[in-house]
Amino acid sequence: MNGQMMQQPLLISSLLRHAERHHGTQEVVSRRVEGDIHRYTYADLASRSRKLAKALAGLGMAPGVRVGTIAWNTYRHLELYYAVSGSGAVLHTLNPRLHPDQLVWIADHAEDEVLCFDKTFLPLVEQVAERLKTVRKFVLMVDKEHMPTVPKIPGLICYEDLIAGEPTDRFEWPEFDEQTASSLCYTSGTTGNPKGVLYSHRSTVLHTFASALPDALNLSARDAVLPVVPMFHVNAWGLPYSACMVGAKLVFPGPGLDGKSLHELFEAEGVTVSAGVPTVWQGLLAHVQGNGLRFSTMRRTIIGGSACPPAMMSTFEDTYGVQVIHAWGMTELSPIGTVGILKGHQLDLPVEQRRSIQAKQGRGVFGIDMKIVGEDGAELPWDGKASGELLVRGHWVVEQYIKGDKSPLVNGWFPTGDVATIDADGFMNITDRAKDVIKSGGEWIGSIDIENIAMAHPAVAMAACIAAKHPKWDERPLLVVVKKPNVEVSKEDLLAFFNGRIAKWWTPDDVVFVDAIPLGATGKMLKNRLREQFQDHLLTPA
Ligand code: ADP
């Protein structure tokens, strides 16, 4: 017997419709590429998105057509999120920090037909335009005044002209199957070619519900949310959708991602929640600490993408009263998998114990199931000790990569490539990515624990622990460190800092000091580069 309830497909357009009808006066504020601050409301967003949907249809955007974006976090990018997916076409966010050759490869592979981009990226697009085999229309996201006088790209279209060309916003979002593809994001491809993950309306709306819950990102109509995480990095972790679902104020930083610009915007707009990778917060904290500033409205910050060092967590919480929400996810999960919010019985634990729980990557949100398996594929116990490969399944987990030939799944589970433990309370703790694990004399050493300890040393600005070849043990941990400016520390001091904090055999064999650690397109440390550079370091001691 079927239930007798309404059948309404879970569509992305319903999020915008809700924001317009129930939170129409709520603000969306953006620092624009043009340099000024732009503000309007959800009602304006909805109206302009409808006009944009009509205008893009006029350019040939039809259901299933891929529309690429190369853009910062701003209201125009948000309009594209809704206009493209809401029409049944596919929004493909490209990461401008990738190498131009890789961008061309991805746009070709996705068969993008329209490309919309911010003025910052005009030189980049001019450089690659001729090589983009499938792109027919190029749209520059500016008003007429900011269009180049002599465009190098033939037929370059002005975004504001497109919208102005639509006299009315009368337009009904189409209804279609909720399994329809909505958006496309490629993994950064640190090994091999990038792989495209094609999200659906259903997976996106379910992810939005789950991510807004109190034990996940905890979002509400009382929040002002500033996503520092780019809208080209796994949909800014879903915040452009969840903010509309709950009616939160949205504040977009545009290209201003330095500590000073961010802090100014936090304060001016009363931001209560933000989100980003640890390397972004390093810059922000350095600015705030260096200038004796405070956060007067910020209450929570979501940190993920790579492990949040406990030292960063305690600076945020103890010095500034900002709660850190540590989250784990992947492009293949759009992205949220686990969030590290304490359970009731953990609240009264001594601070040290609470911190060590919060440093873990967290509990699975409803909609995601997970398990860890040993080398034989058998499931390992949730005892906080056994460590193995992490597998997940759920409503917003990839089943197949775009144009993929063989399924990435193993018996219906997606292998994440992360190595983790899970404790009895269900808190998952990543000890490493499988490819970063250090194998010393046949035993695994997790590099993240070592990095977290190094980051707690007052002289350390950034630390990466990598596997270096070793004549006796195969591999041993080598610590690569960027020192804070104007502080001195020796190798011996740093290595002594590990005494009592970690098993003796996990202590790195040596430390190398560098000026900078290379970062990838999403702000993560490129450990494979460091390995190329330093893998023989222990074979040729100085
Ligand atoms: P890519 O894999 O291409 O770098 P993703 O953004 O999808 O791009 O990265 C997902 C990976 O990032 C995860 O598999 C995990 O290794 C790492 N990661 C994400 N969040 C965390 C976290 N909170 N702690 C540790 N690692 C994390």
Residues whose N, C-alpha, C, O or C-beta is under 5 A from the ligand:
A	BS01	ADP	T187 S188 G189 I303 G304 G305 S306 A307 C308 A327 W328 G329 M330 T331 E332 Q361 T416 D418 I430 R433
